[in-house]
Amino acid sequence: MNLPAEIGDQAINETIKQHPKIGEILDKYEIGCVTCGVGICLVKDVVAIHALGDEIEAKIEAEIMAYLENQ
C-alpha cells in the first residue's frame, strides 16, 4: 500500500491506537489487526501479508486515505 510514511511505516498496533478508524476499515475486510496480540506488522505491509489481491488492497488503501484526508 502506498500510504504516507508516518502511517505506512508505523506498527499497526500504534496506528490503531492513534486512528481506531483504520482498525475498523481493516476489520471490515476481515483483517484482524484489532484483536492481534502481536501488532508489529507495518501498516503498509498488513494487507499484502493477508494476500487479498490487488483490487481489495486498492479499496482498503482508498478508504484509509479518504479517512486520513477528512480528519
N, C-alpha and C positions, 0 to 999 in steps of 0.2 A: 504494500500500500504506500502511496505517496502522500504522507501527512507532514505537517510542519514538524521540524526536528524536535521542538520542545515537547511534542506529544509522541511522535513516532519513535523516538529514541529512549523513551521512558518505559520503565517496567509497568506492566498492565495494572498491577495492584495499586501503584501510586496514582496512575491516571484515573482509575475508577474512584479512588478516594477524593480526588480533586474534581472529577467530572462523572458523577454517577450516571448521567445520561448515556455516556459511552458504554457503560456496562449494560444498560438496558438495550441499547442497539445490538450489541453482541449477543445478548441473551435471546433476542428476537430471532436470531439466526442459529439458535441452539449451540452457541459457543459459550461454554460455562465458565468464563473467566471470573464472574462474580463469586462463584462458590469454590473456585480453585484454591487449595491450601498453599500452593507454592507462589504463583503470581509473578514470577520473574521474567516471563516472556516479554520481549519488547512489543509495544503496540503495533509497530509496522510489520511484525512477523506473525502476529496472532492468527490472522485469517489464513495465511499461507500454510501454517502448521496444520490447520484443520482441513486443508485440501478441498475447499468448497467450489473451486473453479473460478475462472476469470470474471464471469458475469456476476456472480454473487459477491465476489470481492469488490468489484466496482460499485455495486449497490451499497455495500457496507461503507466503503470509503466515501461515497457521495453523502450518505446520511451523517457520518461523523463530521465531514467538512461543513455541511449545512448547519449542524448543531454549533460547531465552533464559530462559524461566521455570524450566527444570531445571538451570541452571548452578549 
